[in-house]
Amino acid sequence: MQFRLSPTFYSALSDAGRPLAGMWVCSGSPLVAEICAGSGLDWVLIDAEHSPNGLESILAQLHAVSGYPVQVMVRPPVNDTVVIKQYLDLGVQNLMIPMVNSAFEAATAVAAVRYPPHGVRGVGSALARSSRWNRVPDYLGSASESISLTVQIESESAASAVEEILAVDGVDGIFLGPSDLAASMGLLGQQENPLVRAVVEHCLEAAKAAGKPAGVNAFNEATARAYLDAGASFVLVGADVAVLARASEGFASTFIPVSKTAERDSY
């Protein structure tokens, strides 16, 4: 039996003809991932940088979301060739690499997702879900067509080098992380600061000039819409754990007496 892999995130973005809206999946739960995948959003980002995810839980979430018409991107914890190889062999097709600060680091990520002679990805497809255990015809020859690579711009040094990063062949797009960017600028916790927003918008303009899509993290609706107006092609507008935290707090504030709430918060 032969299998055909899904189109990449960037193929879906091109076909949509509009920006794509998505959310983070940070809980590590396949059940929660499935709920998010069926929400009607365009894409979900399964995170392993700041979330309790290992290879087994990522695989379980890939299984859980596979029956839904949603694009899936996965963020590994680090730009590491071995880690990227493992994620690809799991069947991850769309990768977001954190903390890419230079063209060299971007090129390192590109090499990690490509087989020799164009890269350094280890050849284990016969043993792996990526090729559906050699059920995808000519997987080795066509693997690069089934993988997309997004690199994160989330520091002053990365923003300064954004044009060089965008020029790296094999970088399909960039994603702006205003929280880490703000921290690198000495503005910890101030991702809405006009100085931070100006750097984000500079990077969006650089991506447009390079002819590559750029996305951004923005949980504030007004900020998300402003970045979309500034040229963002895709956005993350929330996270599963944040939705649960805020909604459960809303229940508490509605149904628990103020005195009880104050007592709880004193612990």
TAJO-V695588 format. One record per pair of residues at least 12 apart in sequence whose ideal C-beta (glycine too) atoms are under 10 Angstrom apart, sorted by the first residue. I is the first residue (numbers start at 1). J is the second residue. Records with the same first field share a line. If there is no record, write none. Layout:
I = J ; J
This chain:
1 = 132 ; 135
2 = 132 ; 134 ; 135 ; 136 ; 137
3 = 131 ; 132 ; 133 ; 134 ; 135 ; 136 ; 137 ; 139
4 = 132 ; 135 ; 136 ; 137 ; 146
5 = 91 ; 93 ; 130 ; 131 ; 132 ; 136 ; 139 ; 142 ; 143 ; 145 ; 146 ; 147
6 = 66 ; 69 ; 71 ; 72 ; 91 ; 93 ; 94 ; 146
7 = 71 ; 93 ; 145 ; 146 ; 148
8 = 71 ; 73 ; 93 ; 94 ; 145 ; 146 ; 147 ; 148 ; 149 ; 172
9 = 22 ; 42 ; 43 ; 45 ; 71 ; 72 ; 73 ; 93 ; 94 ; 95 ; 96 ; 147 ; 148 ; 149 ; 150 ; 172 ; 173 ; 213 ; 215 ; 234
10 = 71 ; 94 ; 148 ; 149 ; 150 ; 172 ; 173 ; 212 ; 213 ; 233 ; 234
11 = 71 ; 145 ; 146 ; 148 ; 172
12 = 42 ; 43 ; 69 ; 70 ; 71 ; 94 ; 148 ; 234
13 = 42 ; 43 ; 71 ; 148 ; 172 ; 173 ; 213 ; 215 ; 233 ; 234
14 = 213 ; 233
16 = 42 ; 71 ; 233 ; 234
18 = 42 ; 228 ; 233 ; 234
19 = 42 ; 213 ; 215 ; 224 ; 227 ; 228 ; 231 ; 232 ; 233 ; 234 ; 235
20 = 41 ; 42 ; 43 ; 70 ; 71 ; 213 ; 215 ; 232 ; 233 ; 234 ; 235 ; 236
21 = 40 ; 41 ; 42 ; 43 ; 224 ; 228 ; 234 ; 235 ; 236 ; 237 ; 238
22 = 36 ; 39 ; 41 ; 42 ; 43 ; 44 ; 45 ; 70 ; 71 ; 72 ; 73 ; 215 ; 234 ; 235 ; 236 ; 237 ; 238
23 = 36 ; 37 ; 39 ; 41 ; 42 ; 43 ; 44 ; 45 ; 219 ; 235 ; 236 ; 237 ; 238 ; 239 ; 240 ; 242 ; 243
24 = 36 ; 44 ; 45 ; 46 ; 47 ; 50 ; 51 ; 75 ; 217 ; 219 ; 236 ; 237 ; 238 ; 239 ; 240 ; 241 ; 242 ; 243
25 = 37 ; 44 ; 45 ; 46 ; 47 ; 51 ; 53 ; 61 ; 64 ; 65 ; 72 ; 73 ; 74 ; 239 ; 240 ; 241
26 = 45 ; 46 ; 47 ; 48 ; 49 ; 50 ; 51 ; 52 ; 53 ; 75 ; 239 ; 240 ; 241 ; 242
27 = 46 ; 47 ; 51 ; 52 ; 53 ; 57 ; 61 ; 239 ; 240 ; 241 ; 244
28 = 46 ; 47 ; 48 ; 51 ; 52 ; 53 ; 54 ; 57 ; 58 ; 60 ; 61 ; 240 ; 241
29 = 52 ; 53 ; 57 ; 60 ; 61 ; 64 ; 240 ; 241
30 = 57 ; 58 ; 59 ; 60 ; 61 ; 62 ; 63 ; 64 ; 65
31 = 60 ; 61 ; 64
32 = 61 ; 64 ; 240 ; 241 ; 243 ; 244
33 = 46 ; 57 ; 58 ; 60 ; 61 ; 62 ; 63 ; 64 ; 65 ; 68 ; 70 ; 72 ; 240
34 = 61 ; 63 ; 64 ; 65 ; 66 ; 67 ; 68
35 = 64 ; 65 ; 240
36 = 61 ; 64 ; 65 ; 68 ; 70 ; 238 ; 239 ; 240 ; 243
37 = 61 ; 64 ; 65 ; 66 ; 67 ; 68 ; 69 ; 70 ; 71 ; 72
38 = 64 ; 65 ; 67 ; 68 ; 69 ; 70
39 = 68 ; 70 ; 238 ; 240
40 = 68 ; 69 ; 70
41 = 68 ; 70 ; 71 ; 236 ; 237 ; 238
42 = 69 ; 70 ; 71 ; 234 ; 235
43 = 70 ; 71 ; 72 ; 73 ; 94 ; 215 ; 234 ; 235 ; 236
44 = 61 ; 65 ; 68 ; 70 ; 71 ; 72 ; 73 ; 74 ; 236 ; 240
45 = 71 ; 72 ; 73 ; 74 ; 75 ; 94 ; 96 ; 150 ; 175 ; 215 ; 217 ; 234 ; 236 ; 239
46 = 58 ; 61 ; 62 ; 64 ; 65 ; 72 ; 73 ; 74 ; 75 ; 92 ; 94 ; 96
47 = 73 ; 74 ; 75 ; 76 ; 77 ; 96 ; 98 ; 236 ; 239 ; 240 ; 241
48 = 74 ; 75 ; 76 ; 77 ; 78 ; 83 ; 87 ; 98
49 = 75 ; 76 ; 77 ; 78 ; 96 ; 97 ; 98 ; 99 ; 152
50 = 75 ; 77 ; 98 ; 239 ; 241
51 = 75 ; 77 ; 239 ; 240 ; 241
53 = 74 ; 75 ; 76 ; 77
54 = 77
55 = 83 ; 86 ; 87 ; 89 ; 90
56 = 90
58 = 74 ; 76 ; 86 ; 87 ; 90 ; 91 ; 92
59 = 87 ; 90 ; 91 ; 92 ; 129
61 = 74
62 = 74 ; 87 ; 90 ; 91 ; 92 ; 93 ; 129
63 = 91 ; 129
66 = 91
71 = 93 ; 94 ; 148 ; 234
72 = 91 ; 92 ; 93 ; 94
73 = 92 ; 93 ; 94 ; 95 ; 96 ; 148 ; 150 ; 175 ; 215 ; 234 ; 236
74 = 87 ; 88 ; 90 ; 91 ; 92 ; 93 ; 94 ; 95 ; 96
75 = 87 ; 92 ; 94 ; 95 ; 96 ; 97 ; 98 ; 150 ; 152 ; 175
76 = 92 ; 95 ; 96 ; 97 ; 98 ; 109 ; 112
77 = 98 ; 99
78 = 97 ; 98 ; 99
79 = 95 ; 97 ; 98 ; 99 ; 100 ; 101 ; 105 ; 106 ; 108 ; 109 ; 112 ; 151 ; 152
80 = 97 ; 108 ; 109 ; 112
81 = 108 ; 109 ; 111 ; 112 ; 113 ; 119 ; 120 ; 121 ; 122
82 = 112 ; 122
83 = 97 ; 112
84 = 97 ; 108 ; 109 ; 111 ; 112 ; 113 ; 120 ; 121 ; 149
85 = 112 ; 113 ; 120 ; 121 ; 122 ; 123 ; 124 ; 128 ; 130
86 = 122 ; 124 ; 128
87 = 112 ; 113 ; 130
88 = 112 ; 113 ; 121 ; 122 ; 124 ; 125 ; 128 ; 129 ; 130 ; 143 ; 146 ; 147
89 = 121 ; 122 ; 124 ; 125 ; 127 ; 128 ; 129 ; 130 ; 131
90 = 128 ; 129 ; 130
91 = 128 ; 129 ; 130 ; 131 ; 132 ; 146
92 = 113 ; 129 ; 130 ; 147
93 = 130 ; 143 ; 146 ; 147 ; 148
94 = 146 ; 147 ; 148 ; 149 ; 150 ; 172
95 = 109 ; 112 ; 113 ; 147 ; 148 ; 149 ; 150 ; 151 ; 172
96 = 148 ; 149 ; 150 ; 151 ; 152 ; 173 ; 174 ; 175 ; 177 ; 215 ; 236
97 = 109 ; 110 ; 112 ; 113 ; 149 ; 150 ; 151 ; 152 ; 171 ; 175
98 = 151 ; 152 ; 154 ; 175 ; 177 ; 180
99 = 151 ; 152 ; 153 ; 154 ; 155 ; 158 ; 177 ; 180
100 = 149 ; 150 ; 151 ; 152 ; 153 ; 154 ; 155 ; 158 ; 161 ; 165 ; 168 ; 171 ; 174 ; 175
101 = 151 ; 152 ; 153 ; 154 ; 155 ; 156 ; 157 ; 158 ; 159 ; 160 ; 161 ; 165 ; 184
102 = 157 ; 158 ; 160 ; 161 ; 164 ; 165 ; 168
103 = 161 ; 162 ; 163 ; 164 ; 165 ; 166 ; 167 ; 168 ; 171
104 = 161 ; 164 ; 165 ; 168
105 = 151 ; 158 ; 161 ; 165 ; 168
106 = 149 ; 151 ; 153 ; 158 ; 161 ; 164 ; 165 ; 166 ; 167 ; 168 ; 169 ; 170 ; 171 ; 174
107 = 119 ; 165 ; 168 ; 169 ; 170 ; 171
108 = 120 ; 168
109 = 149 ; 150 ; 151 ; 168 ; 170 ; 171
110 = 144 ; 149 ; 151 ; 168 ; 169 ; 170 ; 171 ; 172
111 = 170
112 = 149 ; 170
113 = 143 ; 144 ; 147 ; 148 ; 149 ; 170
114 = 143 ; 144 ; 147 ; 149 ; 170
115 = 139 ; 140 ; 141 ; 143 ; 144
118 = 144 ; 169 ; 170
119 = 143 ; 144 ; 170
121 = 143 ; 144 ; 147
123 = 140 ; 143
125 = 139 ; 140 ; 143
126 = 139 ; 140
130 = 143 ; 146 ; 147
131 = 143 ; 146
144 = 170
147 = 170 ; 172
148 = 170 ; 171 ; 172 ; 173
149 = 168 ; 170 ; 171 ; 172 ; 173
150 = 171 ; 172 ; 173 ; 174 ; 175 ; 212 ; 213 ; 214 ; 215 ; 234
151 = 165 ; 166 ; 168 ; 170 ; 171 ; 172 ; 173 ; 174 ; 175
152 = 165 ; 174 ; 175 ; 176 ; 177 ; 180 ; 181 ; 215 ; 217
153 = 165 ; 166 ; 174 ; 175 ; 176 ; 177 ; 180 ; 181 ; 199 ; 200 ; 203 ; 206 ; 207 ; 214 ; 216
154 = 174 ; 175 ; 176 ; 177 ; 178 ; 179 ; 180 ; 181 ; 182 ; 183 ; 184 ; 217
155 = 177 ; 180 ; 181 ; 183 ; 184 ; 185
156 = 181 ; 182 ; 183 ; 184 ; 185 ; 186 ; 199
157 = 184
158 = 174 ; 176 ; 177 ; 180 ; 181 ; 184 ; 199 ; 203
159 = 176 ; 181 ; 184 ; 185 ; 196 ; 199 ; 200 ; 202 ; 203 ; 206
160 = 199 ; 202
162 = 174 ; 176 ; 199 ; 202 ; 203 ; 204 ; 205 ; 206 ; 207 ; 210 ; 214
163 = 203 ; 206 ; 207 ; 209 ; 210
164 = 206
165 = 203 ; 206 ; 207 ; 210 ; 212
166 = 203 ; 206 ; 207 ; 208 ; 209 ; 210 ; 211 ; 212 ; 214
167 = 206 ; 210 ; 212
171 = 210 ; 212
172 = 212 ; 213
173 = 207 ; 210 ; 212 ; 213 ; 214 ; 215 ; 233 ; 234
174 = 203 ; 204 ; 206 ; 207 ; 210 ; 212 ; 213 ; 214 ; 215 ; 216 ; 233
175 = 203 ; 207 ; 213 ; 214 ; 215 ; 216 ; 217 ; 232 ; 233 ; 234 ; 235 ; 236
176 = 196 ; 199 ; 200 ; 201 ; 202 ; 203 ; 204 ; 207 ; 214 ; 215 ; 216 ; 217 ; 218 ; 227 ; 232 ; 235
177 = 191 ; 200 ; 215 ; 216 ; 217 ; 236
178 = 190 ; 191 ; 192 ; 193 ; 196 ; 197 ; 199 ; 200 ; 216 ; 217 ; 218 ; 219 ; 223 ; 227
179 = 191 ; 196 ; 217 ; 219
180 = 217
181 = 193 ; 195 ; 196 ; 197 ; 199 ; 200 ; 203 ; 217
182 = 195 ; 196 ; 197 ; 199 ; 200
183 = 196
184 = 196 ; 199
185 = 199
191 = 217 ; 218 ; 219 ; 220 ; 223
192 = 218 ; 220 ; 222 ; 223
197 = 216 ; 218 ; 223 ; 226 ; 227 ; 230
200 = 214 ; 216 ; 217 ; 218 ; 223 ; 226 ; 227 ; 230 ; 232
201 = 216 ; 226 ; 227 ; 229 ; 230 ; 231 ; 232
202 = 230
203 = 216 ; 230 ; 231 ; 232
204 = 216 ; 227 ; 228 ; 230 ; 231 ; 232 ; 233
205 = 230 ; 231
206 = 231
207 = 231 ; 232 ; 233
208 = 230 ; 231 ; 232 ; 233
212 = 233
213 = 231 ; 232 ; 233 ; 234
214 = 227 ; 230 ; 231 ; 232 ; 233 ; 234
215 = 227 ; 232 ; 233 ; 234 ; 235 ; 236
216 = 228 ; 230 ; 231 ; 232 ; 233 ; 234 ; 235 ; 236 ; 237
217 = 235 ; 236 ; 237 ; 238 ; 239
218 = 232 ; 235 ; 236 ; 237 ; 238
219 = 235 ; 236 ; 237 ; 238 ; 239 ; 242
220 = 237
221 = 237 ; 238
223 = 235 ; 237
224 = 236 ; 237 ; 238
225 = 237
249 = 261
252 = 264
